[in-house]
């Protein structure tokens, strides 16, 4: 269904790149889908992306309160879409706009929020090759 990518930002004294944001392209969701939960696979390595200020894709940031977990869905983070929609709708209302949920095509998630919910160090796995069934595996592209 979706495709995940990661935005890296400079961190620390030496400007090391650190994964900060997970972008998840969801395509066009129906209004009915916004009443459900979405489980996003955290199968690293992710595609690296840059912030494009001219990108016209409608995005919404996932608030911490929208994340869920399920024991039977390891290496996935759940997103309660009604909470995301209510959050986005409230932000739009504050600036005098209305929100059309069918126009949202991307979720933006802070990796630190996902780590807090899942209680794992996702950024470590992204920087070091990936994660598969809870185990670190070597990225064949790294040499």
ZALUM-556138 format. One record per atom (N, C-alpha, C): atom name; z, x, y; chain; residue in three letters. Coordinates in pm, 1 decimal, always signed. Example, Ala and Ser with C-alpha at 12.3 -4.5 7.8 and 13.67 -1.06 7.14 Angstrom:
<pts>
["N",[+780.0,+1319.0,-569.0],"A","Ala"]
["CA",[+780.0,+1230.0,-450.0],"A","Ala"]
["C",[+780.0,+1320.0,-330.0],"A","Ala"]
["N",[+708.0,+1285.0,-225.0],"A","Ser"]
["CA",[+714.0,+1367.0,-106.0],"A","Ser"]
["C",[+787.0,+1290.0,+3.0],"A","Ser"]
</pts>
This chain:
<pts>
["N",[+0.0,+81.7,-118.7],"A","Unk"]
["CA",[+0.0,+0.0,+0.0],"A","Unk"]
["C",[+0.0,+86.2,+125.2],"A","Unk"]
["N",[+103.6,+169.0,+144.0],"A","Unk"]
["CA",[+114.8,+246.3,+266.4],"A","Unk"]
["C",[+91.9,+393.3,+243.4],"A","Unk"]
["N",[+94.5,+466.9,+353.6],"A","Unk"]
["CA",[+78.5,+611.3,+346.9],"A","Unk"]
["C",[+181.6,+674.1,+439.1],"A","Unk"]
["N",[+252.7,+773.7,+387.5],"A","Unk"]
["CA",[+358.4,+839.1,+464.3],"A","Unk"]
["C",[+311.4,+973.9,+516.4],"A","Unk"]
["N",[+359.0,+1007.5,+634.9],"A","Unk"]
["CA",[+336.6,+1139.5,+692.1],"A","Unk"]
["C",[+461.3,+1176.5,+772.1],"A","Unk"]
["N",[+472.9,+1304.1,+806.1],"A","Unk"]
["CA",[+593.7,+1353.4,+872.4],"A","Unk"]
["C",[+556.3,+1425.7,+1001.5],"A","Unk"]
["N",[+635.9,+1400.4,+1104.9],"A","Unk"]
["CA",[+623.4,+1473.0,+1231.3],"A","Unk"]
["C",[+731.6,+1580.7,+1232.5],"A","Unk"]
["N",[+691.0,+1703.8,+1259.8],"A","Unk"]
["CA",[+783.6,+1815.4,+1269.7],"A","Unk"]
["C",[+809.6,+1844.1,+1417.3],"A","Unk"]
["N",[+931.9,+1882.4,+1450.2],"A","Unk"]
["CA",[+964.2,+1925.0,+1586.4],"A","Unk"]
["C",[+1029.5,+2062.3,+1579.4],"A","Unk"]
["N",[+1023.2,+2134.7,+1689.9],"A","Unk"]
["CA",[+1086.4,+2266.0,+1694.8],"A","Unk"]
["C",[+1237.2,+2249.2,+1703.3],"A","Unk"]
["N",[+1307.0,+2334.8,+1629.6],"A","Unk"]
["CA",[+1451.7,+2324.6,+1623.6],"A","Unk"]
["C",[+1512.2,+2464.9,+1623.7],"A","Unk"]
["N",[+1626.5,+2477.2,+1682.3],"A","Unk"]
["CA",[+1698.0,+2603.7,+1678.3],"A","Unk"]
["C",[+1646.5,+2705.6,+1778.0],"A","Unk"]
["N",[+1711.4,+2817.5,+1779.8],"A","Unk"]
["CA",[+1683.9,+2923.8,+1875.4],"A","Unk"]
["C",[+1543.6,+2982.1,+1859.0],"A","Unk"]
["N",[+1498.1,+2995.8,+1733.2],"A","Unk"]
["CA",[+1369.2,+3057.6,+1707.0],"A","Unk"]
["C",[+1254.6,+2956.4,+1701.5],"A","Unk"]
["N",[+1282.7,+2830.3,+1730.2],"A","Unk"]
["CA",[+1178.1,+2729.0,+1732.3],"A","Unk"]
["C",[+1120.0,+2696.4,+1596.2],"A","Unk"]
["N",[+1203.2,+2704.9,+1493.6],"A","Unk"]
["CA",[+1156.8,+2671.5,+1358.8],"A","Unk"]
["C",[+1117.2,+2524.7,+1353.2],"A","Unk"]
["N",[+1013.4,+2495.9,+1275.4],"A","Unk"]
["CA",[+970.0,+2357.5,+1260.6],"A","Unk"]
["C",[+1061.8,+2284.9,+1163.8],"A","Unk"]
["N",[+1104.2,+2167.4,+1203.8],"A","Unk"]
["CA",[+1196.0,+2087.0,+1124.1],"A","Unk"]
["C",[+1139.2,+1945.2,+1112.3],"A","Unk"]
["N",[+1130.0,+1890.0,+989.7],"A","Unk"]
["CA",[+1081.4,+1752.1,+976.4],"A","Unk"]
["C",[+1179.9,+1656.2,+1042.2],"A","Unk"]
["N",[+1128.6,+1569.0,+1128.9],"A","Unk"]
["CA",[+1215.1,+1482.7,+1207.6],"A","Unk"]
["C",[+1186.1,+1334.9,+1187.9],"A","Unk"]
["N",[+1058.6,+1297.2,+1187.4],"A","Unk"]
["CA",[+1018.9,+1156.9,+1180.6],"A","Unk"]
["C",[+928.5,+1133.1,+1060.3],"A","Unk"]
["N",[+951.5,+1023.8,+991.5],"A","Unk"]
["CA",[+864.0,+979.3,+883.5],"A","Unk"]
["C",[+784.9,+860.3,+936.3],"A","Unk"]
["N",[+652.6,+871.1,+933.1],"A","Unk"]
["CA",[+565.7,+761.3,+974.3],"A","Unk"]
["C",[+509.8,+697.3,+849.1],"A","Unk"]
["N",[+515.6,+566.3,+842.3],"A","Unk"]
["CA",[+465.5,+495.9,+724.7],"A","Unk"]
["C",[+366.4,+389.3,+768.3],"A","Unk"]
["N",[+239.0,+413.5,+736.8],"A","Unk"]
["CA",[+133.9,+317.5,+772.0],"A","Unk"]
["C",[+140.4,+201.4,+674.1],"A","Unk"]
["N",[+161.2,+82.9,+726.8],"A","Unk"]
["CA",[+177.6,-35.0,+642.6],"A","Unk"]
["C",[+55.0,-124.7,+643.0],"A","Unk"]
["N",[-42.0,-92.8,+725.4],"A","Unk"]
["CA",[-159.2,-179.6,+733.4],"A","Unk"]
["C",[-121.9,-310.9,+799.2],"A","Unk"]
["N",[-198.6,-412.4,+771.3],"A","Unk"]
["CA",[-172.4,-543.9,+831.0],"A","Unk"]
["C",[-89.0,-626.8,+734.2],"A","Unk"]
["N",[+32.4,-662.7,+776.7],"A","Unk"]
["CA",[+121.2,-744.8,+694.8],"A","Unk"]
["C",[+116.6,-889.0,+743.4],"A","Unk"]
["N",[+119.9,-980.7,+649.4],"A","Unk"]
["CA",[+124.1,-1122.4,+686.0],"A","Unk"]
["C",[+263.2,-1157.2,+739.3],"A","Unk"]
["N",[+272.3,-1270.5,+804.9],"A","Unk"]
["CA",[+403.0,-1315.8,+854.4],"A","Unk"]
["C",[+501.0,-1334.2,+739.8],"A","Unk"]
["N",[+452.9,-1379.9,+624.5],"A","Unk"]
["CA",[+539.9,-1401.0,+508.6],"A","Unk"]
["C",[+600.4,-1269.2,+459.2],"A","Unk"]
["N",[+524.7,-1160.6,+468.4],"A","Unk"]
["CA",[+574.7,-1030.5,+423.2],"A","Unk"]
["C",[+691.9,-984.0,+508.1],"A","Unk"]
["N",[+695.5,-1022.8,+635.6],"A","Unk"]
["CA",[+802.9,-981.3,+724.7],"A","Unk"]
["C",[+935.8,-1049.6,+692.4],"A","Unk"]
["N",[+939.7,-1131.0,+587.8],"A","Unk"]
["CA",[+1064.9,-1193.1,+543.5],"A","Unk"]
["C",[+1122.2,-1119.4,+422.1],"A","Unk"]
["N",[+1062.0,-1008.0,+383.1],"A","Unk"]
["CA",[+1099.6,-937.8,+259.9],"A","Unk"]
["C",[+1150.7,-797.3,+288.1],"A","Unk"]
["N",[+1181.1,-725.6,+177.2],"A","Unk"]
["CA",[+1216.0,-584.3,+184.6],"A","Unk"]
["C",[+1096.1,-502.8,+138.4],"A","Unk"]
["N",[+1080.4,-386.9,+197.9],"A","Unk"]
["CA",[+974.6,-294.3,+161.2],"A","Unk"]
["C",[+1041.3,-168.4,+108.4],"A","Unk"]
["N",[+999.3,-120.0,-8.5],"A","Unk"]
["CA",[+1055.1,+2.7,-65.1],"A","Unk"]
["C",[+952.0,+113.2,-53.0],"A","Unk"]
["N",[+988.4,+216.1,+22.3],"A","Unk"]
["CA",[+897.4,+324.9,+54.2],"A","Unk"]
["C",[+927.0,+444.5,-34.9],"A","Unk"]
["N",[+826.5,+492.6,-108.6],"A","Unk"]
["CA",[+848.0,+610.3,-193.5],"A","Unk"]
["C",[+865.5,+736.1,-109.3],"A","Unk"]
["N",[+958.7,+819.3,-148.9],"A","Unk"]
["CA",[+984.4,+944.6,-78.1],"A","Unk"]
["C",[+933.3,+1060.6,-162.3],"A","Unk"]
["N",[+809.1,+1052.9,-200.9],"A","Unk"]
["CA",[+746.4,+1154.3,-284.9],"A","Unk"]
["C",[+684.0,+1262.2,-198.2],"A","Unk"]
["N",[+761.3,+1368.1,-173.5],"A","Unk"]
["CA",[+711.6,+1480.3,-94.7],"A","Unk"]
["C",[+624.2,+1567.7,-185.1],"A","Unk"]
["N",[+538.3,+1650.5,-135.4],"A","Unk"]
["CA",[+522.8,+1679.3,+6.3],"A","Unk"]
["C",[+442.3,+1570.8,+76.8],"A","Unk"]
["N",[+477.9,+1548.9,+202.3],"A","Unk"]
["CA",[+408.6,+1451.2,+284.5],"A","Unk"]
["C",[+301.3,+1520.6,+368.0],"A","Unk"]
["N",[+206.4,+1441.9,+410.5],"A","Unk"]
["CA",[+105.7,+1491.4,+503.2],"A","Unk"]
["C",[+174.9,+1519.0,+636.1],"A","Unk"]
["N",[+143.6,+1632.9,+695.8],"A","Unk"]
["CA",[+199.9,+1665.7,+826.7],"A","Unk"]
["C",[+111.4,+1603.8,+933.4],"A","Unk"]
["N",[+173.8,+1546.4,+1034.1],"A","Unk"]
["CA",[+98.1,+1483.5,+1142.3],"A","Unk"]
["C",[+157.4,+1524.7,+1275.6],"A","Unk"]
["N",[+83.0,+1503.5,+1380.1],"A","Unk"]
["CA",[+126.0,+1533.2,+1516.0],"A","Unk"]
["C",[+137.5,+1402.1,+1593.0],"A","Unk"]
["N",[+212.2,+1403.8,+1700.2],"A","Unk"]
["CA",[+220.5,+1287.5,+1786.8],"A","Unk"]
["C",[+93.0,+1282.7,+1870.1],"A","Unk"]
["N",[+24.9,+1171.5,+1864.4],"A","Unk"]
["CA",[-97.5,+1153.3,+1941.6],"A","Unk"]
["C",[-71.0,+1043.7,+2043.6],"A","Unk"]
["N",[-58.9,+1083.4,+2168.4],"A","Unk"]
["CA",[-24.5,+984.5,+2271.5],"A","Unk"]
["C",[-136.4,+884.1,+2296.6],"A","Unk"]
["N",[-254.3,+909.8,+2243.8],"A","Unk"]
["CA",[-366.1,+816.6,+2260.7],"A","Unk"]
["C",[-386.3,+727.3,+2138.7],"A","Unk"]
["N",[-300.7,+743.5,+2040.3],"A","Unk"]
["CA",[-308.2,+662.0,+1919.5],"A","Unk"]
["C",[-272.6,+518.1,+1955.5],"A","Unk"]
["N",[-359.8,+425.8,+1922.4],"A","Unk"]
["CA",[-336.9,+285.9,+1960.4],"A","Unk"]
["C",[-271.2,+204.6,+1849.0],"A","Unk"]
["N",[-228.8,+270.7,+1740.3],"A","Unk"]
["CA",[-163.8,+199.8,+1631.4],"A","Unk"]
["C",[-30.4,+144.0,+1678.5],"A","Unk"]
["N",[-9.9,+14.8,+1660.3],"A","Unk"]
["CA",[+116.5,-46.9,+1699.7],"A","Unk"]
["C",[+223.9,-6.6,+1599.9],"A","Unk"]
["N",[+329.7,+52.4,+1650.6],"A","Unk"]
["CA",[+437.3,+104.9,+1566.9],"A","Unk"]
["C",[+569.9,+44.0,+1608.7],"A","Unk"]
["N",[+663.4,+43.8,+1516.5],"A","Unk"]
["CA",[+798.5,-0.8,+1547.6],"A","Unk"]
["C",[+896.8,+94.7,+1479.0],"A","Unk"]
["N",[+1001.8,+130.2,+1552.4],"A","Unk"]
["CA",[+1105.1,+217.2,+1498.4],"A","Unk"]
["C",[+1200.7,+135.1,+1412.4],"A","Unk"]
["N",[+1235.9,+189.0,+1297.6],"A","Unk"]
["CA",[+1327.1,+120.0,+1206.3],"A","Unk"]
["C",[+1470.7,+152.6,+1247.5],"A","Unk"]
["N",[+1549.7,+50.6,+1282.3],"A","Unk"]
["CA",[+1689.6,+77.0,+1318.3],"A","Unk"]
["C",[+1772.5,+108.7,+1193.9],"A","Unk"]
["N",[+1880.6,+180.4,+1212.0],"A","Unk"]
["CA",[+1967.2,+220.5,+1101.1],"A","Unk"]
["C",[+2013.2,+100.1,+1018.7],"A","Unk"]
["N",[+2036.0,-12.0,+1084.0],"A","Unk"]
["CA",[+2086.0,-131.3,+1014.7],"A","Unk"]
["C",[+1983.1,-194.2,+920.1],"A","Unk"]
["N",[+1857.5,-152.3,+925.1],"A","Unk"]
["CA",[+1752.8,-212.5,+841.5],"A","Unk"]
["C",[+1735.1,-141.9,+707.3],"A","Unk"]
["N",[+1796.3,-26.5,+689.5],"A","Unk"]
["CA",[+1777.9,+48.4,+564.4],"A","Unk"]
["C",[+1862.1,-8.4,+452.1],"A","Unk"]
["N",[+1804.6,-8.7,+332.7],"A","Unk"]
["CA",[+1876.8,-52.8,+213.3],"A","Unk"]
["C",[+1845.3,+44.7,+99.5],"A","Unk"]
["N",[+1927.1,+39.8,-4.6],"A","Unk"]
["CA",[+1900.3,+119.6,-124.2],"A","Unk"]
["C",[+1919.8,+32.0,-247.0],"A","Unk"]
["N",[+1852.3,+70.8,-354.6],"A","Unk"]
["CA",[+1869.9,+5.3,-484.1],"A","Unk"]
["C",[+1876.8,+113.2,-590.0],"A","Unk"]
["N",[+1976.3,+102.2,-676.5],"A","Unk"]
["CA",[+1995.3,+201.9,-781.6],"A","Unk"]
["C",[+1874.7,+210.8,-874.8],"A","Unk"]
["N",[+1805.3,+99.0,-894.2],"A","Unk"]
["CA",[+1691.3,+99.2,-986.9],"A","Unk"]
["C",[+1562.8,+148.2,-921.0],"A","Unk"]
["N",[+1568.8,+189.2,-796.0],"A","Unk"]
["CA",[+1451.4,+242.6,-726.0],"A","Unk"]
["C",[+1485.5,+380.0,-667.8],"A","Unk"]
["N",[+1500.6,+482.4,-755.5],"A","Unk"]
["CA",[+1534.6,+616.0,-705.1],"A","Unk"]
["C",[+1418.4,+674.5,-625.0],"A","Unk"]
["N",[+1451.9,+763.5,-533.1],"A","Unk"]
["CA",[+1353.3,+828.6,-446.3],"A","Unk"]
["C",[+1273.1,+729.2,-364.0],"A","Unk"]
["N",[+1334.2,+615.7,-332.7],"A","Unk"]
["CA",[+1273.6,+516.2,-243.9],"A","Unk"]
["C",[+1380.2,+469.4,-146.0],"A","Unk"]
["N",[+1335.4,+441.4,-27.0],"A","Unk"]
["CA",[+1426.0,+384.7,+71.7],"A","Unk"]
["C",[+1376.2,+243.2,+100.5],"A","Unk"]
["N",[+1469.6,+150.5,+105.1],"A","Unk"]
["CA",[+1434.7,+12.5,+134.2],"A","Unk"]
["C",[+1443.2,-14.0,+283.6],"A","Unk"]
["N",[+1351.4,-97.1,+331.0],"A","Unk"]
["CA",[+1351.7,-138.4,+471.2],"A","Unk"]
["C",[+1351.5,-290.5,+473.7],"A","Unk"]
["N",[+1456.3,-347.7,+531.8],"A","Unk"]
["CA",[+1468.8,-492.5,+543.9],"A","Unk"]
["C",[+1382.7,-535.3,+662.5],"A","Unk"]
["N",[+1263.1,-584.6,+633.1],"A","Unk"]
["CA",[+1165.2,-614.5,+738.3],"A","Unk"]
["C",[+1211.3,-720.6,+838.3],"A","Unk"]
["N",[+1289.2,-824.1,+797.7],"A","Unk"]
["CA",[+1338.5,-918.5,+899.4],"A","Unk"]
["C",[+1425.2,-851.4,+1006.5],"A","Unk"]
["N",[+1504.1,-750.8,+967.3],"A","Unk"]
["CA",[+1586.5,-677.5,+1063.7],"A","Unk"]
["C",[+1498.6,-595.9,+1157.8],"A","Unk"]
["N",[+1395.5,-532.0,+1103.2],"A","Unk"]
["CA",[+1302.7,-454.1,+1185.9],"A","Unk"]
["C",[+1233.4,-545.9,+1285.6],"A","Unk"]
["N",[+1187.9,-660.7,+1237.7],"A","Unk"]
["CA",[+1118.7,-754.8,+1326.3],"A","Unk"]
["C",[+1211.9,-805.1,+1436.8],"A","Unk"]
["N",[+1334.9,-840.6,+1402.1],"A","Unk"]
["CA",[+1431.1,-889.6,+1502.1],"A","Unk"]
["C",[+1459.5,-781.2,+1606.0],"A","Unk"]
["N",[+1471.8,-656.1,+1561.1],"A","Unk"]
["CA",[+1495.0,-543.0,+1650.5],"A","Unk"]
["C",[+1377.4,-527.2,+1747.4],"A","Unk"]
["N",[+1255.2,-527.8,+1693.6],"A","Unk"]
["CA",[+1135.7,-512.0,+1777.3],"A","Unk"]
["C",[+1117.8,-630.7,+1871.4],"A","Unk"]
["N",[+1145.8,-749.7,+1821.0],"A","Unk"]
["CA",[+1132.1,-870.7,+1901.9],"A","Unk"]
["C",[+1227.5,-867.7,+2021.2],"A","Unk"]
["N",[+1349.7,-822.2,+1997.3],"A","Unk"]
["CA",[+1449.3,-812.7,+2104.8],"A","Unk"]
["C",[+1405.6,-710.8,+2210.0],"A","Unk"]
["N",[+1351.8,-597.3,+2165.3],"A","Unk"]
["CA",[+1304.5,-495.6,+2260.5],"A","Unk"]
["C",[+1189.2,-550.0,+2344.7],"A","Unk"]
["N",[+1099.4,-623.3,+2282.2],"A","Unk"]
["CA",[+986.8,-683.1,+2355.6],"A","Unk"]
["C",[+1037.1,-785.3,+2456.6],"A","Unk"]
["N",[+1134.2,-865.9,+2415.9],"A","Unk"]
["CA",[+1190.0,-968.3,+2503.7],"A","Unk"]
["C",[+1254.8,-903.2,+2626.5],"A","Unk"]
["N",[+1319.0,-787.9,+2606.9],"A","Unk"]
["CA",[+1384.1,-718.0,+2718.1],"A","Unk"]
["C",[+1286.1,-675.1,+2826.4],"A","Unk"]
["N",[+1161.5,-650.6,+2786.9],"A","Unk"]
["CA",[+1061.1,-609.6,+2886.0],"A","Unk"]
["C",[+965.5,-723.4,+2920.9],"A","Unk"]
["N",[+997.7,-844.3,+2876.3],"A","Unk"]
["CA",[+920.8,-961.4,+2913.0],"A","Unk"]
["C",[+794.3,-984.5,+2832.7],"A","Unk"]
["N",[+789.1,-933.3,+2711.1],"A","Unk"]
["CA",[+672.3,-952.2,+2624.7],"A","Unk"]
["C",[+709.9,-1030.9,+2500.1],"A","Unk"]
["N",[+607.5,-1080.7,+2431.2],"A","Unk"]
["CA",[+627.5,-1144.0,+2301.1],"A","Unk"]
["C",[+571.3,-1052.5,+2194.1],"A","Unk"]
["N",[+626.8,-1061.5,+2074.0],"A","Unk"]
["CA",[+584.3,-975.1,+1964.0],"A","Unk"]
["C",[+504.4,-1054.3,+1862.3],"A","Unk"]
["N",[+390.7,-1002.4,+1825.6],"A","Unk"]
["CA",[+309.4,-1057.8,+1716.9],"A","Unk"]
["C",[+323.5,-962.1,+1599.7],"A","Unk"]
["N",[+398.9,-1001.9,+1497.1],"A","Unk"]
["CA",[+427.9,-912.6,+1384.9],"A","Unk"]
["C",[+302.6,-868.6,+1310.5],"A","Unk"]
["N",[+195.7,-945.8,+1317.6],"A","Unk"]
["CA",[+73.7,-907.6,+1246.4],"A","Unk"]
["C",[+4.1,-788.1,+1311.7],"A","Unk"]
["N",[+46.9,-750.7,+1431.7],"A","Unk"]
["CA",[-13.4,-635.9,+1499.6],"A","Unk"]
["C",[+55.8,-504.1,+1466.4],"A","Unk"]
["N",[+173.4,-509.3,+1403.2],"A","Unk"]
["CA",[+247.5,-387.6,+1368.8],"A","Unk"]
["C",[+183.6,-325.8,+1244.7],"A","Unk"]
["N",[+141.2,-199.3,+1256.8],"A","Unk"]
["CA",[+73.0,-131.9,+1146.6],"A","Unk"]
["C",[+143.2,-4.3,+1101.2],"A","Unk"]
["N",[+256.3,+30.7,+1164.7],"A","Unk"]
["CA",[+323.5,+154.9,+1126.1],"A","Unk"]
["C",[+472.9,+144.0,+1153.0],"A","Unk"]
["N",[+551.5,+193.6,+1058.5],"A","Unk"]
["CA",[+695.8,+204.5,+1075.3],"A","Unk"]
["C",[+728.3,+349.7,+1108.1],"A","Unk"]
["N",[+820.5,+370.2,+1201.0],"A","Unk"]
["CA",[+863.9,+503.3,+1240.6],"A","Unk"]
["C",[+1011.2,+514.4,+1203.2],"A","Unk"]
["N",[+1043.3,+615.8,+1120.1],"A","Unk"]
["CA",[+1179.9,+629.9,+1068.4],"A","Unk"]
["C",[+1233.1,+769.8,+1093.9],"A","Unk"]
["N",[+1356.2,+776.8,+1142.6],"A","Unk"]
["CA",[+1422.8,+905.8,+1159.6],"A","Unk"]
["C",[+1466.6,+955.1,+1022.3],"A","Unk"]
["N",[+1428.0,+1077.8,+988.3],"A","Unk"]
["CA",[+1466.4,+1132.4,+858.0],"A","Unk"]
["C",[+1617.8,+1145.0,+845.5],"A","Unk"]
["N",[+1687.3,+1170.3,+954.6],"A","Unk"]
["CA",[+1833.4,+1179.8,+948.2],"A","Unk"]
["C",[+1895.3,+1044.7,+910.5],"A","Unk"]
["N",[+1833.6,+932.9,+953.6],"A","Unk"]
["CA",[+1882.7,+800.5,+913.0],"A","Unk"]
["C",[+1863.6,+779.2,+762.9],"A","Unk"]
["N",[+1746.6,+817.6,+711.8],"A","Unk"]
["CA",[+1718.7,+801.7,+569.2],"A","Unk"]
["C",[+1815.0,+886.7,+487.8],"A","Unk"]
["N",[+1839.3,+1010.4,+533.3],"A","Unk"]
["CA",[+1933.5,+1098.3,+463.3],"A","Unk"]
["C",[+2073.8,+1037.6,+460.8],"A","Unk"]
["N",[+2113.9,+979.6,+571.2],"A","Unk"]
["CA",[+2246.6,+918.4,+578.5],"A","Unk"]
["C",[+2259.4,+803.1,+479.4],"A","Unk"]
["N",[+2156.2,+719.8,+471.9],"A","Unk"]
["CA",[+2159.9,+605.3,+381.8],"A","Unk"]
["C",[+2158.1,+649.8,+235.9],"A","Unk"]
["N",[+2068.0,+741.8,+202.7],"A","Unk"]
["CA",[+2053.8,+785.8,+64.0],"A","Unk"]
["C",[+2151.5,+896.3,+26.5],"A","Unk"]
["N",[+2214.7,+956.3,+126.3],"A","Unk"]
["CA",[+2308.0,+1066.8,+108.4],"A","Unk"]
["C",[+2243.8,+1182.8,+33.7],"A","Unk"]
["N",[+2120.5,+1216.9,+76.1],"A","Unk"]
["CA",[+2051.1,+1334.1,+24.2],"A","Unk"]
["C",[+1985.6,+1407.4,+140.3],"A","Unk"]
["N",[+1950.7,+1532.0,+117.8],"A","Unk"]
["CA",[+1889.0,+1614.1,+220.9],"A","Unk"]
["C",[+1737.5,+1612.2,+204.2],"A","Unk"]
["N",[+1672.7,+1508.4,+256.9],"A","Unk"]
["CA",[+1528.0,+1493.3,+244.2],"A","Unk"]
["C",[+1455.9,+1606.8,+314.8],"A","Unk"]
["N",[+1504.7,+1645.7,+431.3],"A","Unk"]
["CA",[+1436.5,+1751.1,+506.9],"A","Unk"]
["C",[+1430.2,+1880.1,+426.5],"A","Unk"]
["N",[+1534.1,+1910.5,+349.6],"A","Unk"]
["CA",[+1532.2,+2029.5,+263.8],"A","Unk"]
["C",[+1418.6,+2018.3,+162.6],"A","Unk"]
["N",[+1405.0,+1901.7,+101.2],"A","Unk"]
["CA",[+1300.1,+1882.3,+1.2],"A","Unk"]
["C",[+1161.0,+1890.6,+63.2],"A","Unk"]
["N",[+1143.6,+1835.6,+182.4],"A","Unk"]
["CA",[+1013.9,+1840.9,+248.9],"A","Unk"]
["C",[+977.0,+1985.3,+280.0],"A","Unk"]
["N",[+1072.1,+2062.2,+329.4],"A","Unk"]
["CA",[+1045.0,+2200.0,+367.4],"A","Unk"]
["C",[+1027.4,+2291.2,+246.4],"A","Unk"]
["N",[+1080.4,+2251.6,+131.6],"A","Unk"]
["CA",[+1079.6,+2339.3,+15.1],"A","Unk"]
["C",[+995.3,+2288.8,-100.7],"A","Unk"]
["N",[+899.9,+2205.1,-75.1],"A","Unk"]
["CA",[+805.0,+2171.8,-179.4],"A","Unk"]
["C",[+802.1,+2028.3,-221.6],"A","Unk"]
["N",[+913.1,+1960.2,-222.9],"A","Unk"]
["CA",[+908.1,+1820.2,-259.5],"A","Unk"]
["C",[+1019.2,+1777.2,-352.1],"A","Unk"]
["N",[+1004.0,+1656.4,-400.9],"A","Unk"]
["CA",[+1107.3,+1594.5,-480.6],"A","Unk"]
["C",[+1037.9,+1502.8,-581.1],"A","Unk"]
["N",[+1076.8,+1514.8,-705.3],"A","Unk"]
["CA",[+1020.4,+1428.1,-807.7],"A","Unk"]
["C",[+1133.4,+1394.5,-903.7],"A","Unk"]
["N",[+1165.5,+1268.0,-914.0],"A","Unk"]
["CA",[+1274.8,+1223.1,-999.5],"A","Unk"]
["C",[+1404.3,+1299.2,-972.5],"A","Unk"]
["N",[+1428.8,+1331.4,-846.2],"A","Unk"]
["CA",[+1552.2,+1397.2,-808.0],"A","Unk"]
["C",[+1550.6,+1547.5,-824.9],"A","Unk"]
["N",[+1441.3,+1605.3,-876.2],"A","Unk"]
["CA",[+1433.0,+1748.6,-896.4],"A","Unk"]
["C",[+1336.1,+1809.1,-795.9],"A","Unk"]
["N",[+1365.5,+1929.0,-755.0],"A","Unk"]
["CA",[+1276.8,+2000.8,-664.0],"A","Unk"]
["C",[+1166.2,+2062.8,-747.3],"A","Unk"]
["N",[+1043.5,+2050.2,-700.7],"A","Unk"]
["CA",[+933.7,+2118.5,-769.1],"A","Unk"]
["C",[+860.1,+2204.9,-668.5],"A","Unk"]
["N",[+794.1,+2306.1,-718.7],"A","Unk"]
["CA",[+725.5,+2399.8,-630.6],"A","Unk"]
["C",[+594.9,+2338.9,-581.2],"A","Unk"]
["N",[+568.1,+2354.6,-454.8],"A","Unk"]
["CA",[+443.6,+2308.2,-395.5],"A","Unk"]
["C",[+335.6,+2410.8,-429.3],"A","Unk"]
["N",[+230.9,+2372.8,-502.4],"A","Unk"]
["CA",[+128.9,+2468.8,-539.5],"A","Unk"]
["C",[+50.3,+2523.0,-419.8],"A","Unk"]
["N",[+57.5,+2455.9,-306.9],"A","Unk"]
["CA",[-14.5,+2502.0,-187.9],"A","Unk"]
["C",[+58.3,+2615.5,-118.2],"A","Unk"]
["N",[+187.3,+2633.2,-146.4],"A","Unk"]
["CA",[+265.5,+2738.7,-83.5],"A","Unk"]
["C",[+244.9,+2868.0,-160.5],"A","Unk"]
["N",[+203.8,+2969.1,-94.7],"A","Unk"]
["CA",[+189.6,+3101.3,-159.4],"A","Unk"]
["C",[+222.2,+3208.0,-59.2],"A","Unk"]
</pts>
